[in-house]
């Protein structure tokens, strides 16, 4: 189960990145109007666009089979409800995004729908990542005996009806306000990701020339492609402010465990890197190869950022509630 969970997470990460590559290279029609075949063939004639599109489909198929095997084993042998929830979410989002991919091939879809396709892949990746973490010490947040019991291998991951002399470990506590802030930040991050995908699918990338100014202005004319790109930039800035606030609160309070501090620190590093990579993507417009490379790096970073925020969201369920009147 551990190996299947790991390979599923790796495979879903590849699906996410390969999907971004399909979009960046305009290879979505590389297999014509056929699905699951490619131009009417099981093994299509080689072209760059057909290779990119068909390899993406192939990886989706393999990962789907891995997930089906994983969900059977998890429901049969693992007693943890969170593990069952993660694997179910991974299978569900993978199937939905595969169906949407088939629909996009058979009939043209709007940029609004196509952007959602990337968002579903991101949710599926987050679920597989959380499932893989269940089988590590980082996923011991649900243990009634504390995180250390798993990290020191004193207990099996399924726990079952095992009787143990291990003592409960206090992992820290959070306020209701902080819990809401973590979830709100994760949801807002998803919105920012969707806006970024919409920029690509609506072919609006050139709407703002230059960075940090947009067409040489602090606030440009909010219309057309310029309005879409500028909205994405403002949303990314607000996301940075939210994550910076999370980090400062986690670091300042002694009630939060080291996991909160480390997790919020990495989200801050990732969002800063994401903003920088976004700026480089803008500067790379006009250089086809560099634009493709920086765009792919941009997609990799956002996947890691959303995965880390998802982990923090899960942690909120396993920490003590305190007074919700303050953060």
N, C-alpha and C positions, 0 to 999 in steps of 0.2 A: 504493500500500500504506500509506503514511504517513497519508493522509487517511482511508482505510477504517479503519485501526487507531484513529485519533483518534475518528471518529464511532462506532465500536463501543464504545469506552470511555465516551463520553458517553451513548450509548443505554443501555448496561448500568447506568450510574449512575441514569438515569431509571427504568429498570425496578425497580431497588432501592427508590427513593423512592416510586414509584407503588404498588408492592406494599405498602409501609408505609401509604400513604394508604388503600388498599383495606381493610386491617385496621382502621385507626383509625376509619374511617367505617362499618364493618360493611357494606361493599359487595360482599363476596364472593359473595353470592347475587343480585347486581343483574341478572344475565342468566339467572336461573332455573337449570334443570338442563341447559341446552344448552351445548355446546362443540363446535366453535369459534363456532357461531352464538350470537346473543344473543336469548333469548326467541323462538327459531325464525326469526329474521330476520338477514339480512346487515347491514342498517342498522336497528337497533332503535328503538322509540319512545323519545323522550327522557325520562329520569328522572335524577335526580342519581346514584343508585346504579348504574344501567345505564351511564351515561356514564363514571363512574370505572372500573368493571370492564372495559368494552369498550375504552376507550382504553388501559388497561393491556395487554390482549391484543394490541391493534394494534401497540403499541410493541414488544412481545416478538416479533411476527411480522417487523416491519421489521428489528430488530436481528439476528434469526436469519439473514435473507437477507444482511445486511452481513457477518456472520461467515462464512457459507458462501463468499462471494466472497473474503474475506480469507484464509481457510485455503487456498484454491486458489492464490492468488498467493504466499503465504508459502512453501508447500511447493515451488512451482515456481522461485521466484527467490531466496529467502533461504537461505543456507547455515548460518546459525546454528541450532544445535539448541535453544537456549533459546526462540527465537522460535516454533519449531514446537511446542514443549511448551506455551507460553502459549496459542497460538491453539487448539490441540487441547483444552486444559482449558476454555477459554472456551466452545467449541462443546458439549463434553460436559456441562458443568454447566448450560448454558442449556437444552439438550434435556431433561435430567432434571428441572429445575425446571418446565419447561413441561408435561411429562407429569404431574408431581405436582399442578400447578395444575388440569389437566383432571380428574384423579382427585378432587380436592377438590370440584369442581363436581358431578360425577356421583354421588358418594357421600360422606357426611359423614366427616370425618377427625378424629382426636383432636388435642388441643392439642400433643402431643408431635411428631406428624408435621407439623402446620402450622408449628410453630416451625422445623423443619428446612428448610422451603421458603425462608424468609428467609435461612438460613445458606448454602444453595446459591446463591442470587442473589448473596450477598456474595462467595463464591468465584469466581463467574463474573466479577464486576466486577473483582476483584483480578487475574485473568488478563488481562482486556482492558487494564487499566491498565498492567501490566508489559509487555504487547505494545506499547502505544503508546510507552512509554519506550524501547523498543529502538531506535526511530527518532529518538532525541534523544541529546544528549551524556550524559544521565543513565543511558542504557542501554548505555554503552560498556564496562561492567564485564567483558564477555567478550572484549574486543579483545586480541589478542596483542601489540599495539603500545601499549596503554595508553589511558586515557581522553582524554588530550589529543589523540591522533591523530584522534579523531572530532570533538571540540569545535572543532578548527581545520580540519575538513573536509579533512584530508590523505588520508583513506581512505574508500572507499564502505562502507556499512553491511554489505554481504554479504561483503566481503573477497575471497572467491573464491580464486584462485591468484595474487593480486596480489603482486608483489615490491616491497617498500618499504624505504627507507633509514631510516625512522623507528625510533628507539631505544625499547626497552621502558621503560615507566614504572612505577616501584615505587609501588603504590597503598596500601601499608600492610600490616599483618598482624594476625591475630587469634588468640586461643588457642582450643583445643578447647572449654574450659569456657565461654567467651563465646559461641561458636557454638551450643552447646546451650542457653544462656540465651536467646538471641535466638529460636530456634525454639520453645522452651518457652513464652516469653511470647506469641508469635503464636498458638500452639495454645490457650493459656489465654484469650487475647482472644476466640477463636472460641467457647469455652465460655461466656464472659460474655455474648457477643452472643446465643447460643442461649437462655440463661436470661432475657435481656431479652425476646426474642421469645416465650418461653413465658409470661412474665408477661402479655403482651398477649393471647395466644390463649387463655389459661386464665381471662381476665377477673379477674386478681388485682391490678390496679393499685391498688385502694383498700385493699389488705391492710395497708399501713403508712401511717397518717396522720401527717403532719409529716416534717421532715427537719432535722438528721441523726438525731434520735431516731425510733424506730418506735413509734407509739402512746404516746409519752411515756416510753418505756423504752429503755435502752441495749441490753438483750437481751430481746426480747419472747418471748411463747409461740410456739415454733416449730411451727406447725401451720397447715394450710389456706393461704389466700391470704397471711396474714401471714408464714408460713414461706417461701413462694416468693419474695416480695418481699425479705424480709430476707436470704435466701441470695444473691440477685442483688446486693444492696448490699455484702455482705461480699466477694463475688467481685470487684466493681468496685474496692473498696479494695485488695485484694491485687494486682490488675492495676496499679493506680497505683504500688504499692511496687515491683513488678517493673520497670516502665518507668523509674521514678526511679533504680533501681539501674543499669540499662543506660546511662542518660545520665551518671551520675556516673563509671562505669567508662570510658566513651568519652572524656569530657572530661579525666579525670585522666591517662590513659595517652598518651604521645607516639607509641605505635606505631599508633594508629588515625588514619586519614586524616580529612580535613575532612568527607567524606561521612558517615562514621559519626557524627561530632559533630552535624552539622546534622540528620541523619535522626533520631537519638535525641532531639534537642532538640524537633523537631516532634512526635514521638510523645508526649513529655511534655506539651507544650502542648495537644495534642488530647485526651489522657486527662483532663487537668484541666478542659478545656472540657466534655468529656462528662459528668463528674461534676456540674459546675455545672448543665448543662442537665437532667440527671436530677433534680436537686433542684427546679428550676423546674417540671418536669413534675409532680412531686408536689404542689407548691404550687398548681398550676393546676387540679387536680382539682376539679370543680364548675363551672368556666367552660368550656363546651364548645368555643368557638372558640379560646381561649388554650391549652387542653389539646391540641387538634389541632395548632396551630402549633408549640408547643414539642416535641411528640412528633415532628413531622417534622424539626425542627432536630436533635433527638437522633439520628434515623436518619442524617441527612447526616453528622454528626460521626463516628459509629461507622464509616461507610463509609470516610471519609478516614483514620481511625486504623488500620483493618485494612489498607488499601491501603499505608500507610507501613510498617507492620510487615512486610508481604509483601515490600516492596522491600528492607528490611534482611535478610530471610531469603535473598533471592536473592544479595545482596552477599556473604554468608558463603561461597558456593561459589567466589568469585573472589579471595579474599585468602589470603595465605600461611599455612600451618599452622605453629604454633610448639609449644612444650612444652605438652602438655595437662594437666600436673599442677597448673597454676595458672591463674587467670583473668587 
